[in-house]
Amino acid sequence: MAEKFDEFIEEVEKDIRQEKFETLWNKYGKIISTVLIVALGSSSGWVLWRNHSEKQLNLISQKFTKAADRVVSGNINEAIGVYESIVNDSAPTYASLASIAKAAALYEKGGEDAKKAVETLTQLTSRHSTDPIMRDYALLTLIRMDIDLLDFDKITEVNKAKLMTHLASLDNLTKNKAPWKLLALELKGFILYELKDYTKASEIYVAIAQTKACPRGLRARAEIMSQVVLKKIQNN
């Protein structure tokens, strides 16, 4: 996982001035997106449950790291098994986080497993007992999955309406103190890009790239996309 991430960053830094943005995104975008959404969710979760002992936190952290490594290496079934152990043996906040990560892993398998993933996330977003922060994270993951299913070669009116609905949902996740603000902004920028609203998309990617606390991988993706969008604006 670390090697792929470092390779991606090195190529960005090397090629950012050679207009290879779209090639880089096609080559590494999904890998880095998967790594980021698992890693960010895992690291953010530790802040949510401070009453746990340090020993317990370390154990859960190790499990999340192990599962994330399995996802990136393609051992999805092993990752799902690790996530299930967290769901069964951990406090509600971590159980929800593991359920979301498990859903993301199931989604990667496709078919009936992908349907189960959507069902799991839908239940988490509608369940009042779910921690609000985890509920928002589940919604963000659900939107990302739905976007993956759309055919962007031909944006139908139905798909356009769906994307507009997603934009409205993402607006609630991009408020100043929202924990998932940057990931929500990235999805919002992608939707606006596909809807050919390049000016607004550009503003979002620039804002992400200029955020001081932005994770390195997300900043790199934002920089790539800001250049892609700028090129589109110049060509129109």
Order of alpha helices (4+ residues) and beta strands (2+ residues): alpha-alpha-alpha-alpha-alpha-alpha-alpha-alpha-alpha-alpha-alpha
